[in-house]
Amino acid sequence: MNTFGNLFRITTFGESHGPALGVVIDGCPAGLDDRRGLYSK
């Protein structure tokens, strides 16, 4: 796992050479519009 950031903490996890990857975003205020289309391709 790798963690980046101060205001929001972004932690990535997954397979090093496989198709699975995930991210956890900590520190988001309640009610924040996540607009999921911005993060996925």
Phi, psi and omega in degrees: 000150176231138179236134181227153168104161178241306179291308171247136176260121181254121178242124178257150178208160176147192182278136182291327181229029181235181185279348186269131178211144178219166179216143174241131178247112178259148175097008178285131178292153179300139177085004179294130178286113186280341179037067187308332179296339179287334188260342185248148176232000000 
